[in-house]
Amino acid sequence: MRKRSEDSQKVFARILIGIIVSTVATLLVASTILYVNYNRIALRQVYRTDMNGLTQTSREVSKMTETAKSLSYQIYQDYTISALLLYSNPSIYEITSAMEQLDNYRMSLPFIESIYVYNSKNDEFFISSNEVRNGQQSISEIDDQGITSILDRFHDYKPFVPIPRTYQVGSTEETQVSSYTYLCYDTINDNATLNYAVVVNIKDDWLSPNMNSADQPGKTFIINEQGQLLSDFSNRALMKDLSNETFMQPILENKEQSAYFTAEVDGKKSLITYTAPDNLGWRYVRITPYDLITSDIRNMRTHTVLFCLGLLIAGVLLSYLVSRKLYHPIDKVLVRMRVMEAERRGSLHLLRQDFLRGALQGRETVTGGMLEDRMKFYGSSVDVHCLTRLVLLRIDHFTDFNDTYRDEVQLIKYAMMNICTETADLYYHTEAVDMGGDLITLIFNDKVQDEADYENNPIEDLLRMMQAAVMTHLRCSISFTIGPVEDSLENSIASYTRSAEASLHRLFMGPGCLIYTSDIMAYHAKEYAFPVGKERQLIDCLMTGKTGEAKQVYADIVSETATYPFTVFQLALSHLTMTLNHVRNTLKKNNQLTLESISDRSMLPIHDAEDLSEVHAHFYRMFDELGSKVEEKRTLRHEELIRKINCIIERDYADTNLCLTSIADELAMSPIYVSRLYKQLTLKGLTDVINETRIAKAQFLLIETENSVADIAEQTGFTNSSYFYRMFKKFNGVTPNDYRRKELHSEL
């Protein structure tokens, strides 16, 4: 007996030691493979992150270029500053006014270091700067002598291409300034001689913090196609040639693509990420220390090795202790039996849940006999032949619910199902089925035999008790959709789709509501007609930038769908989205607004919305964006448009074909939009203005010429004399002949 016990212990010891050794070996091999792969993944992830940062820096440079270009054009077109550009000897008043305007331009953009205006007629610079060098300096006395060499060779530089440089603005090294210079110039004599120039200097230290922020590892710098340094990088000077440094060779050889590699930089192994040349021919490079990238992975490797060693030691000790206990076969049999029983109970619950879920969703075909057999097999207390009611439970604020419980969502939903079944146990046999997402289906039946008594049961009070219990124990809100009483479980399952549709009306009724399926299904008897008049009103409000009124009209249209099937609400939103897209495209065409069309990805997923305010907020954001864009473009573009229309009328008033349509065609715009916009901005109709202009011309011809009224009508664009008479009398209160006699008599 003792020998058998010792042999048994040795067998179990060998088994346990073998398992432990195999586990440790597996962990070590797997960890080695993972370590290698994680290194590669970490490099790729850092590369993608660095590439995103470099791309952002490229955008910042492009934005800086566009800003400098726009500012230069503004200065060039500014009437106040033109005296500095065009006059050989501007007055002190003109200089003072122009310098104040230059200071205003500079101070409006804090990253501008200085602005130079150069006039070749008097070889003078007019400087607006943050430093003490503001004012007027001659070309021979200017402290920034570097700009004179640039102007001497202005043909070598393209306008609005940044020129990185360092220049002195004083007598000490502390007064050195690194900046990007943007040159805008005008020439005479076939581009042989510089006429005048506008120079904008943007601070280098404005771009450097964006490239090398404190929360990002590594260093970022910019080079040109020849490998010259265009930004701050370690202790290297601006415009230093880096092409001879070893780590730059792969970058300069790969002239068209973005990529990454590892190499030593300043004695440290680093990950080097670089972009393809942008439209300036610049390349953006980031140097990230390799040790910083792989530190966490090395720590993981060390921890894994220590864990395996600890596991091996613990396994050897455990094998010795456990082997002395595991030679009794009866213990194995009993443990196995208990495990099998637990598995059976757990599997029946899971199988019952899966079957009922499939039946409700239509994946399982059920008939009375088969349904009864399956429910008995799964151990359900529900009688398939008794009166049955489905109640759909939806978890309110499901996104927040998921964020709160994360990995415990299924456990909390299971607890919620238990609370509901235990609360309903006094009146019903209950089954709770997890339908996935925020939906749980409750099946009530059997404990009340008479249908009248069944209908009189306090279902609403019961559901309110469930809501209170769930709120008390789980701190979350739930809504219910109450299905009709059916004479069997099979018929209740058939009614699930209608209840699921009715539950979507929580969007209108709000969290914590009770919805009756029968009430919602009654909405199907009503016919819905989309309010076309309100849609036109909405379009008018959006086209004219009346965002507040547009929101009210939109809310009225959506609120009207609350008493119709949910598909009506969905179709109405789709219709409104198409309308909004049409408005955006029209405005984009007419006003050249930078508006993107509404794509499917920007549409709000209606089934995920739990409250109408979420839908409103989604559309209101688009309304506000549209309104702000319209407001931005309205003033300047509209003033220019009114001026163009008035010029066309003044030019073509004698043309009988002059009308709203001809003017709109010449402007390549919609006639309706032109008419509405002109009326809104001038408070006059476009047709009235055309007639006013023609009548004014006719008045002049009646007094200054002896032409007949018919000839004057023809000369001023009227198609016939009778219409001319009517319009003339409408504007002047007298006929053309009376007007001529009256004016001639007054002159005499």
C-alpha positions in Angstrom: 0.0 0.0 0.0 2.8 2.4 0.9 4.7 1.5 -2.3 1.5 2.2 -4.3 1.1 5.5 -2.6 4.7 6.4 -3.4 4.4 5.3 -7.0 1.2 7.4 -7.3 3.0 10.4 -5.8 5.9 10.0 -8.3 3.5 9.7 -11.2 1.7 12.9 -10.2 5.0 14.6 -9.5 6.3 13.8 -12.9 3.0 14.9 -14.5 3.0 18.2 -12.7 6.7 18.9 -13.3 6.3 18.1 -17.0 3.3 20.4 -17.2 5.2 23.2 -15.4 8.3 22.8 -17.5 6.3 22.7 -20.7 4.4 25.8 -19.6 7.6 27.7 -18.8 9.2 26.7 -22.1 6.1 27.7 -24.0 6.0 31.1 -22.2 9.7 31.7 -22.9 9.4 30.8 -26.6 6.2 32.8 -27.0 7.7 35.8 -25.1 10.7 35.7 -27.4 8.5 35.7 -30.5 6.3 38.4 -29.0 9.3 40.5 -28.0 10.6 40.6 -31.6 7.2 41.3 -33.0 6.4 43.9 -30.4 9.6 45.7 -31.3 8.5 45.8 -34.9 5.0 46.9 -34.0 6.3 49.6 -31.6 8.5 51.0 -34.4 5.6 51.0 -36.8 3.3 52.7 -34.3 5.9 55.4 -33.5 6.5 55.8 -37.2 2.8 56.4 -37.8 2.6 58.8 -34.8 5.7 60.7 -36.0 4.4 60.8 -39.5 1.2 62.3 -38.3 3.1 64.9 -36.4 5.3 65.7 -39.4 2.3 66.0 -41.6 0.8 68.5 -39.1 4.0 70.5 -39.2 3.8 70.5 -43.0 0.3 71.9 -42.8 1.5 74.5 -40.4 4.2 75.6 -42.9 1.6 75.7 -45.7 -0.7 77.7 -43.4 2.1 80.1 -42.6 2.8 80.5 -46.3 -0.8 81.3 -47.1 -1.0 83.7 -44.2 2.1 85.6 -45.4 0.7 85.6 -49.0 -2.7 86.9 -47.8 -1.0 89.6 -45.6 1.3 90.7 -48.4 -1.7 91.1 -50.8 -3.6 93.1 -48.2 -0.6 95.4 -47.7 -0.2 95.7 -51.4 -3.8 96.7 -52.0 -4.1 98.9 -48.9 -4.7 102.5 -50.0 -3.1 103.9 -46.9 0.2 102.0 -47.4 0.3 102.6 -51.2 1.9 106.0 -50.5 5.0 104.2 -49.1 5.2 101.9 -52.2 4.4 104.4 -55.0 5.5 107.9 -54.0 9.1 108.9 -54.2 8.7 111.5 -51.4 5.6 110.8 -49.3 4.5 113.4 -46.7 5.0 112.9 -43.0 1.3 112.5 -42.6 1.1 109.8 -45.2 4.1 108.1 -43.6 2.6 108.3 -40.1 -0.8 106.9 -41.2 0.9 104.1 -43.3 3.2 103.1 -40.4 0.2 102.9 -38.0 -1.6 100.6 -40.6 1.6 98.4 -40.9 1.7 98.1 -37.1 -1.9 97.1 -37.1 -1.2 94.3 -39.6 1.8 93.1 -37.6 0.0 93.1 -34.3 -3.0 91.3 -35.7 -0.8 88.2 -36.2 1.5 87.6 -33.1 3.9 85.3 -34.9 5.0 88.0 -37.3 8.5 89.4 -36.3 8.5 92.3 -38.7 7.2 93.8 -42.0 9.4 95.7 -44.5 8.0 98.0 -47.2 10.8 98.9 -49.7 10.5 101.8 -52.3 13.2 101.8 -55.0 12.4 105.4 -55.9 14.0 106.7 -52.7 15.9 103.5 -51.6 14.0 103.6 -48.3 12.7 100.8 -46.0 9.7 101.4 -43.9 9.8 98.9 -41.0 7.2 97.7 -38.5 8.8 95.4 -35.9 8.6 94.2 -32.3 12.1 95.6 -31.8 13.2 99.2 -31.4 14.0 99.5 -35.1 10.5 100.7 -36.1 10.4 103.5 -38.6 12.2 104.6 -41.8 15.7 103.4 -42.7 17.7 103.9 -45.9 19.1 100.9 -47.8 22.6 101.7 -46.6 21.7 102.2 -42.9 19.3 99.3 -42.4 20.5 96.9 -39.6 19.2 93.9 -41.5 21.8 93.9 -44.3 20.8 90.4 -45.3 17.6 91.7 -46.9 19.5 94.0 -49.2 21.4 91.1 -50.7 18.1 89.3 -51.2 16.6 92.3 -53.0 19.8 92.6 -55.1 19.2 89.0 -56.3 15.4 89.0 -56.2 15.3 87.0 -59.4 16.8 84.1 -57.5 13.8 83.9 -55.2 10.2 82.9 -56.0 7.5 85.1 -54.5 5.9 83.7 -51.3 8.4 80.9 -50.9 9.8 81.0 -47.4 13.5 82.0 -47.1 15.0 80.7 -43.8 17.7 83.0 -42.5 19.3 84.6 -39.5 19.9 88.3 -39.3 21.1 90.9 -36.9 18.8 93.6 -35.5 21.3 95.2 -33.2 24.9 95.1 -32.1 25.0 92.0 -29.9 24.5 88.3 -30.4 21.3 88.5 -28.3 19.7 90.6 -31.0 20.1 87.9 -33.7 16.7 86.8 -35.1 15.9 83.5 -36.9 12.9 83.8 -39.2 11.2 82.7 -42.4 11.2 85.6 -44.9 8.4 85.9 -47.5 9.1 88.2 -50.5 6.4 90.0 -52.6 7.8 92.4 -55.2 7.0 94.3 -58.4 9.4 95.1 -61.2 9.7 97.5 -64.1 11.5 97.5 -67.4 10.6 93.9 -68.3 11.5 92.6 -64.8 15.0 94.0 -65.0 14.6 96.4 -62.1 12.9 96.1 -58.8 10.2 98.7 -58.3 9.0 98.0 -54.8 8.8 95.1 -52.4 6.8 93.9 -49.4 8.7 91.6 -47.0 7.1 89.6 -44.2 9.3 88.0 -41.6 7.7 85.2 -39.5 9.4 84.1 -36.3 11.2 80.8 -36.4 10.4 80.2 -32.7 6.7 80.2 -33.6 7.1 77.0 -35.7 9.7 75.3 -33.5 7.5 74.7 -30.4 4.9 73.1 -32.7 7.5 70.8 -34.1 9.2 69.9 -30.8 6.4 70.1 -28.1 7.3 69.0 -24.6 4.8 66.1 -24.6 6.4 64.5 -27.7 9.7 62.5 -27.6 12.4 63.2 -30.0 13.4 66.1 -32.2 11.9 67.4 -35.4 13.6 69.6 -38.1 13.2 70.6 -41.7 15.6 70.2 -44.6 15.5 71.2 -48.3 16.2 68.9 -51.2 20.0 69.6 -50.9 20.1 68.6 -47.2 20.4 72.1 -45.8 18.9 72.7 -42.4 15.8 75.0 -42.4 14.9 74.9 -38.7 16.3 74.6 -35.3 18.0 71.2 -34.6 20.3 70.6 -31.6 23.2 73.0 -31.9 23.4 73.1 -35.6 23.1 76.5 -37.3 20.3 77.4 -39.7 21.1 76.5 -43.4 23.9 74.2 -42.2 24.6 71.5 -44.8 23.7 68.1 -43.3 24.2 66.0 -46.4 27.6 64.8 -45.2 26.2 63.3 -42.0 25.7 59.5 -42.2 22.1 59.3 -41.1 21.1 61.8 -43.8 22.2 59.6 -46.7 19.1 57.3 -46.9 16.8 60.4 -46.8 18.6 62.2 -49.6 18.7 59.0 -51.7 15.0 58.4 -51.3 13.8 61.5 -53.1 10.0 60.8 -53.5 8.7 58.7 -50.7 8.1 58.8 -46.9 9.8 56.1 -44.8 11.6 55.3 -41.6 14.8 53.5 -40.5 17.1 53.2 -37.5 20.6 54.7 -37.3 22.9 56.4 -34.9 22.4 60.2 -34.5 24.9 62.1 -32.3 26.1 58.7 -30.9 22.6 57.4 -30.0 20.6 54.7 -31.8 17.4 56.4 -33.0 14.3 55.9 -35.1 14.4 58.3 -38.1 11.1 59.2 -39.7 10.9 61.5 -42.8 8.3 62.7 -45.3 8.3 63.0 -49.0 9.1 66.5 -50.4 6.2 68.9 -50.1 5.2 71.6 -52.7 8.1 73.7 -51.4 10.6 70.9 -51.8 11.0 70.7 -48.0 11.2 67.5 -46.1 10.3 67.0 -42.4 12.4 64.7 -40.2 11.9 63.4 -36.7 14.6 61.7 -34.6 13.2 59.5 -31.7 15.6 57.7 -29.3 15.3 53.9 -29.8 15.7 53.2 -26.1 12.7 55.4 -25.4 10.6 53.4 -27.8 11.5 49.9 -26.6 11.8 50.6 -22.8 8.4 49.2 -22.0 9.0 46.1 -24.1 12.4 45.4 -22.4 10.6 45.7 -19.0 8.0 43.2 -20.2 10.7 40.8 -21.3 12.4 41.0 -17.8 9.1 40.6 -16.0 8.3 37.6 -18.2 11.6 35.8 -17.5 11.2 36.5 -13.7 7.6 35.2 -13.8 8.7 32.0 -15.6 11.4 31.4 -13.0 9.0 31.9 -10.2 6.5 29.7 -11.9 9.1 27.0 -12.3 10.1 27.1 -8.6 6.5 27.3 -7.4 5.6 24.4 -9.7 8.3 22.1 -8.3 7.2 22.8 -4.7 3.6 22.4 -5.6 4.2 19.2 -7.4 5.7 17.7 -4.3 2.9 18.8 -2.0 0.0 18.0 -4.4 1.4 14.6 -5.4 0.9 13.4 -1.9 -2.8 14.2 -2.1 -3.8 13.1 -5.5 -3.6 9.3 -5.4 -7.2 8.8 -4.2 -9.2 7.9 -7.4 -12.5 8.5 -5.7 -11.7 12.2 -5.3 -11.1 12.5 -9.0 -14.4 10.8 -9.8 -16.3 13.1 -7.4 -14.6 16.2 -8.7 -15.4 15.2 -12.3 -19.1 14.6 -11.5 -19.4 18.0 -9.8 -17.8 19.7 -12.8 -20.1 17.9 -15.2 -23.2 18.9 -13.2 -22.1 22.5 -13.1 -21.4 22.5 -16.9 -24.9 21.0 -17.5 -26.7 23.6 -15.6 -24.7 26.5 -17.2 -25.1 25.1 -20.7 -28.9 24.7 -20.4 -29.2 28.3 -19.4 -27.0 29.4 -22.3 -28.9 27.1 -24.8 -32.3 28.4 -23.6 -31.1 32.0 -24.0 -29.8 31.3 -27.5 -32.9 29.5 -28.6 -35.3 32.2 -27.4 -33.1 34.9 -28.9 -33.1 33.1 -32.2 -36.9 32.6 -32.1 -37.6 36.3 -31.3 -35.2 37.5 -34.1 -36.7 35.0 -36.6 -33.6 32.8 -36.9 -35.4 29.8 -35.3 -38.6 28.4 -36.8 -41.1 27.6 -34.0 -44.4 25.8 -33.8 -46.6 25.0 -30.8 -45.4 21.4 -30.4 -41.8 21.9 -31.0 -41.7 25.1 -28.9 -43.2 23.2 -25.9 -40.7 20.4 -26.2 -37.8 22.8 -26.4 -38.9 24.9 -23.4 -39.4 21.7 -21.3 -36.0 20.4 -22.4 -34.3 23.7 -21.3 -36.1 23.6 -18.0 -38.1 26.8 -18.5 -41.2 27.5 -16.2 -43.0 29.3 -19.1 -46.1 27.5 -20.4 -46.3 28.0 -24.1 -50.1 27.6 -24.1 -50.9 30.2 -21.5 -51.6 33.9 -21.9 -48.3 35.6 -22.7 -47.1 39.2 -22.9 -43.7 40.5 -24.2 -42.2 43.5 -22.5 -39.1 45.0 -24.1 -36.5 46.6 -21.7 -34.1 49.2 -23.1 -31.2 50.5 -21.1 -31.2 54.3 -21.2 -28.0 56.2 -22.0 -26.4 53.0 -23.2 -23.1 54.6 -24.3 -22.5 56.0 -20.8 -23.6 52.6 -19.4 -20.9 50.9 -21.5 -18.2 53.4 -20.5 -19.1 53.0 -16.8 -19.1 49.2 -16.6 -16.7 48.4 -19.5 -15.8 44.7 -19.0 -18.6 44.1 -16.6 -21.5 45.0 -19.0 -22.7 41.4 -19.4 -22.5 40.8 -15.6 -24.6 44.0 -14.9 -27.1 43.0 -17.6 -27.4 39.6 -16.0 -28.1 41.2 -12.6 -30.7 43.5 -14.2 -32.4 40.4 -15.7 -32.5 38.7 -12.3 -34.0 41.9 -10.6 -36.8 42.0 -13.2 -37.6 38.3 -13.0 -37.6 38.3 -9.1 -39.8 41.4 -9.0 -42.3 39.9 -11.4 -42.4 36.5 -9.7 -45.4 37.4 -7.6 -47.6 37.6 -10.7 -45.9 35.8 -13.6 -43.6 33.1 -14.7 -40.9 35.1 -16.3 -38.1 34.5 -18.8 -35.5 37.3 -19.5 -33.6 37.1 -22.8 -30.5 39.2 -23.5 -31.0 40.4 -27.1 -27.7 42.2 -27.3 -26.9 45.9 -27.2 -29.3 47.8 -24.9 -32.2 45.4 -25.4 -33.6 42.7 -23.0 -36.9 40.9 -23.7 -39.1 39.8 -20.7 -41.7 37.1 -21.3 -44.6 37.1 -18.7 -47.2 34.3 -18.4 -49.0 31.5 -16.6 -49.8 32.6 -13.1 -53.1 34.4 -14.1 -55.5 32.1 -16.0 -58.3 34.6 -17.0 -57.5 37.1 -19.8 -59.6 39.9 -18.1 -57.7 39.4 -14.8 -54.5 39.3 -16.8 -55.3 42.7 -18.4 -56.2 44.1 -14.9 -52.9 43.2 -13.4 -50.9 46.2 -12.3 -48.4 45.9 -15.2 -47.4 49.6 -15.1 -46.9 49.5 -11.3 -44.9 46.4 -11.7 -42.6 47.9 -14.3 -42.2 51.1 -12.2 -41.1 48.9 -9.3 -38.5 47.3 -11.7 -37.3 50.7 -12.8 -36.9 51.8 -9.1 -35.1 48.5 -8.1 -32.7 48.8 -11.0 -32.0 52.4 -10.3 -31.4 51.6 -6.6 -29.1 48.6 -7.0 -27.4 49.3 -10.4 -27.7 53.1 -10.7 -29.0 53.1 -14.3 -32.3 54.0 -16.0 -34.5 51.7 -18.1 -37.5 52.1 -20.4 -40.2 49.6 -21.2 -42.3 48.8 -24.3 -45.4 46.8 -23.3 -46.7 44.4 -25.9 -50.3 43.1 -26.2 -51.5 40.0 -24.4 -51.4 37.0 -26.7 -53.1 33.6 -26.1 -49.8 31.7 -26.5 -46.0 32.1 -26.5 -45.9 31.4 -30.2 -48.2 34.4 -31.0 -46.2 36.6 -28.6 -43.0 35.7 -30.4 -44.7 36.7 -33.7 -45.5 40.1 -32.2 -41.9 40.8 -31.2 -41.1 42.8 -34.4 -44.0 45.2 -33.8 -42.9 45.8 -30.2 -39.3 46.3 -31.2 -40.4 49.0 -33.7 -42.6 50.6 -31.0 -39.6 50.7 -28.6 -37.9 53.1 -31.0 -40.4 55.8 -30.0 -38.4 56.2 -26.8 -36.6 58.8 -28.9 -39.7 61.0 -28.6 -40.9 60.0 -25.1 -37.5 60.1 -23.4 -35.6 57.8 -20.9 -37.6 56.0 -18.3 -40.8 55.9 -20.4 -43.5 53.2 -20.7 -44.6 52.6 -24.3 -47.6 50.5 -25.4 -47.1 48.7 -28.6 -50.8 49.0 -29.5 -50.7 52.8 -29.2 -47.8 53.0 -31.6 -49.2 50.5 -34.1 -52.4 52.7 -34.3 -50.2 55.3 -36.0 -49.9 53.1 -39.1 -53.5 54.0 -39.9 -52.5 57.6 -40.5 -51.0 58.9 -43.8 -48.1 61.3 -43.6 -47.4 64.1 -46.1 -44.1 65.8 -45.9 -44.6 69.6 -45.3 -43.3 71.0 -48.5 -44.1 74.6 -47.5 -42.1 74.3 -44.3 -39.3 72.8 -46.3 -39.2 75.8 -48.6 -39.2 78.0 -45.6 -36.3 76.1 -44.1 -34.4 76.5 -47.4 -35.0 80.2 -47.4 -33.8 80.6 -43.8 -30.6 78.5 -44.5 -29.8 80.4 -47.7 -30.1 83.7 -46.0 -28.2 82.8 -42.8 -31.3 82.9 -40.5 -30.0 80.0 -38.4 -32.4 80.5 -35.5 -35.5 80.5 -37.7 -34.1 77.5 -39.6 -33.8 75.6 -36.3 -37.4 76.4 -35.3 -38.8 75.3 -38.7 -36.7 72.1 -38.6 -37.9 71.3 -35.1 -41.5 71.8 -36.2 -41.1 69.3 -39.1 -39.4 66.7 -36.9 -41.9 67.0 -34.0 -44.8 66.4 -36.4 -43.5 62.8 -37.1 -43.9 61.8 -33.4 -47.4 60.5 -34.0 -46.5 58.4 -37.1 -44.6 55.2 -37.5 -40.9 55.4 -36.8 -40.0 54.9 -40.5 -41.7 58.3 -41.2 -39.3 59.9 -38.8 -36.4 58.2 -40.5 -37.6 59.2 -44.0 -38.2 62.8 -42.8 -34.6 63.0 -41.5 -33.3 61.5 -44.8 -35.4 64.1 -46.7 -34.1 66.9 -44.5 -30.5 65.7 -45.0 -30.9 65.7 -48.8 -32.5 69.2 -48.5 -29.5 70.4 -46.4 -27.1 68.9 -48.8 -28.9 70.7 -51.7 -28.6 74.0 -49.8 -24.9 73.5 -49.1 -24.2 72.6 -52.8 -26.2 75.7 -53.9 -24.3 78.0 -51.6 -21.1 76.4 -52.5 -21.8 77.1 -56.2 -23.2 80.6 -55.8 -20.9 81.9 -53.0 -17.8 79.7 -53.4 -18.1 78.6 -49.8 -15.7 75.8 -48.6 -18.4 73.3 -47.6 -18.2 69.6 -47.8 -21.2 67.6 -48.9 -22.9 65.5 -46.2 -21.8 61.9 -46.5 -23.3 58.8 -45.0 -20.5 58.8 -42.3 -21.6 62.2 -41.0 -25.2 61.0 -40.6 -26.4 60.4 -37.1 -27.1 56.7 -36.5 -30.8 57.0 -35.5 -31.0 53.7 -33.7 -28.2 54.8 -31.4 -29.9 58.1 -30.5 -32.0 57.9 -27.3 -33.4 61.4 -27.1 -34.7 63.8 -29.7 -32.3 66.4 -28.4 -29.4 64.3 -29.7 -30.9 64.4 -33.2 -31.6 68.1 -32.9 -28.0 68.8 -31.7 -26.6 66.9 -34.7 -28.6 69.0 -37.2 -28.1 72.2 -35.2 -24.4 71.8 -35.5 -24.7 71.6 -39.3 -27.0 74.6 -39.3 -24.6 76.6 -37.2 -21.7 75.7 -39.4 -23.6 76.7 -42.5 -24.8 79.9 -40.9 -21.3 80.9 -39.8 -19.9 80.2 -43.3 -22.7 82.3 -44.9 -22.1 85.1 -42.5 -18.3 85.1 -43.2 -18.8 85.4 -46.9 -22.0 87.6 -46.9 -20.7 91.1 -46.5 -17.8 91.5 -48.9 -19.1 89.1 -51.6 -22.6 90.6 -51.5 -21.4 94.2 -51.8 -19.3 93.2 -54.8 -22.3 91.3 -56.3 -24.6 94.4 -55.9 -22.0 96.5 -57.5 -21.8 94.1 -60.5 -25.6 94.0 -60.9 -25.9 97.8 -60.8 -23.1 98.1 -63.4 -24.9 95.6 -65.7 -28.2 97.5 -65.4 -26.4 100.8 -66.1 -24.7 99.3 -69.1 -27.6 97.4 -70.7 -30.7 99.4 -69.7 -31.4 100.0 -73.4 -31.4 96.3 -74.1 -35.0 95.0 -74.2 -33.7 91.6 -73.1 -32.3 92.9 -69.9 -34.1 91.1 -67.0 -33.5 89.0 -63.9 -32.7 85.9 -65.9 -30.1 87.6 -68.2 -28.3 89.2 -65.2 -28.3 85.8 -63.4 -26.9 84.1 -66.5 -24.1 86.6 -66.9 -23.2 86.1 -63.2 -23.6 82.3 -63.5 -26.0 82.2 -60.6 -29.5 81.1 -59.8 -32.2 83.8 -60.8 -34.2 83.0 -57.6 -31.1 83.4 -55.4 -30.0 86.7 -57.2 -33.5 88.2 -56.8 -33.9 87.3 -53.2 -30.4 88.4 -52.2 -30.7 91.7 -54.1 -34.1 92.4 -52.4 -32.7 91.5 -49.0 -29.6 93.7 -49.3 -31.1 96.8 -51.1 -34.7 96.5 -50.0 -35.6 96.9 -53.7 -36.8 94.5 -56.2 -34.4 93.9 -59.1 -37.1 94.5 -61.7 -38.0 97.8 -60.0 -34.4 99.0 -60.1 -34.2 98.2 -63.9 -37.4 100.2 -64.5 -36.2 103.1 -62.3 -33.0 103.3 -64.3 -34.8 103.2 -67.6 -37.3 105.9 -66.4 -34.5 108.1 -65.2 -32.8 107.8 -68.6 -36.2 108.6 -70.3 -36.6 111.7 -68.1 -33.2 113.0 -69.3 -34.0 112.3 -73.0 -37.5 114.0 -72.7 -35.9 117.2 -71.4 -32.6 117.2 -73.4 -33.8 115.9 -76.8 -36.8 116.5 -79.1 -37.2 112.8 -79.8 -40.7 111.3 -79.8 -42.0 109.5 -76.8 -42.0 106.2 -78.8 -38.4 106.7 -79.8 -37.4 107.4 -76.2 -39.3 104.3 -75.1 -37.3 102.2 -77.6 -34.0 103.9 -76.6 -34.5 103.1 -72.9 -35.4 99.4 -73.4 -39.2 99.4 -73.3 -40.7 96.9 -75.7 -43.8 99.1 -76.5 -45.0 102.6 -75.9 -48.1 101.7 -73.9 -46.0 99.8 -71.3 -43.6 102.8 -71.2 -46.5 105.2 -70.5 -47.8 103.0 -67.6 -44.4 102.7 -66.0 -43.6 106.4 -66.5 -46.9 107.5 -64.9 -46.3 105.0 -62.1 -43.0 106.5 -61.2 -43.7 110.2 -61.9 -47.5 110.6 -61.5 -47.8 112.2 -65.0 -47.5 111.0 -68.6 -44.3 111.5 -70.5 -45.8 114.4 -72.6 -47.0 116.2 -69.5 -43.7 115.7 -67.8 -41.9 117.2 -70.9 -44.2 120.2 -71.0 -44.0 120.8 -67.3 -40.1 120.7 -67.2 -39.8 122.9 -70.3 -42.3 125.4 -68.8 -40.3 125.5 -65.6 -37.1 126.2 -67.5 -38.8 129.1 -69.4 
